[in-house]
Amino acid sequence: MRCQDIERLIIEYSERKLSQEELGAIEEHLAQCTACTCFEKDFKNIRISLQKMSPLTPPSELERRIRDMCQEELSSRLAAEKQRVSLTHPSHVPWIIWVALVSLIVLTALLLVSLFKNIGLNQPLSFGDAFILAVILQNAVMLFFAPVIIRKYQTQSRSFRLI
Amino acid sequence: MQPESSGGTRGAELTAQPVFDELYDKYKDAVFSFACYLTRNLGEAEDLFQDAWLRVVKHLPEKVEMKSIKAWIFTIVTNLYRDELRKKRVRRLFLFPKAGTPDLEEAKVSALVGESVSDPAEIANQAQIKREITRAIDRLPERQRRVFVLKEIAGFPQAEISDILGTPIGTVKSLIHRAVKRLQKELSSYNPKGERPKCDAKILSV
């Protein structure tokens, strides 16, 4: 084996167990080669010196800045992930919304029945009838926009936990 | 390292932050040391350190294997440094190469002198020797320094260094060998005999 091979084996010896054959070759070579003996000693000394040194630490200001930036990145990543999930997997409409919608429809029907009854009797449009018409109109608008409101509520509200 | 595919956002919220904190606390010093030795400049090392952690957090999978994560982080640092070198190459043609800044050298030396040696003369002597080792590492050629620091400072085996750098294992071994030889030559003034012995066993058969 050449000196170069022995030196490479010496370096490898620092990270893995060598075979008996390899160890024998090193020993045999080192017994006769002062250069490789010196290499082995110097390599060991360099390693010892490097192992003794404590690692460099980042300045505290830099650390604080990095932690803040990473925290921000994680938060925005989480928000984006939540939005993606809510868009791809829309959540169920809360029961309270359904109850409100059904109540609205029933109320509208009752008011309409009452209004048509008055109109059928050929009575002039009273203040009460005008009020009923206004309520019906409002209910119709609300029912029309209900899906839009629900959708907006699902995508924007992060703390919605009524289900 | 598999990104979490299911489990929803709640899982991500619960795992990503603690995983990042654990990784940061565990590897920040090693990564910073590595950045310092790579760049040889405190300002650049800080920039590299910051960019590396931002990239880590950006690509951090929710579930990580702690065995391979260290190599992954160092791969990120190495790639960022390569990008930075590429950008600077043209500029450096017109500028003198920067030596290690005094503040960084002082930081390295103060890190070196951490042992319990009572004799002031001995402390000064050790500090001087270690200062020379640090300078010798800084003077290594780019590729040799990168490989040597990954092996001896970051503690990676040669096979993993090969993966991190995307370099064949044979090249890694060769670069480490050349780096150690060069360090040995540079530090020969601290050899008590003051001269390097010549090889007297030319080719030995096994």
Interface residues (C-beta under 8 A of the other chain):
Chain A: M1 R2 C3 Q4 E7 R8 I11 E12 E15 R16 E21 G24 A25 E28 H29 Q32 C33 T34 A35 C36 T37 C38 F39 D42 F43 I46 R47 S49 L50 K52 M53 S54 P55 L56 T57 P58 P59 L62 E63 R65 I66 R67 M69 C70 Q71 E73 L74 R77 L78 E81 K82 V85
Chain B: G8 T9 A12 E13 A16 Q17 F20 Y24 K28 D29 A30 F32 S33 C36 E46 F49 Q50 W53 L54 V57 K58 A107 K108 A111 L112 G114 E115 I129 K130 I133 K151 E152 I153 P157 Q158 K173 I176 H177 V180 K181 L183 Q184 L187 N191 R196 P197 K198 C199 D200 A201 I203 L204 S205 V206
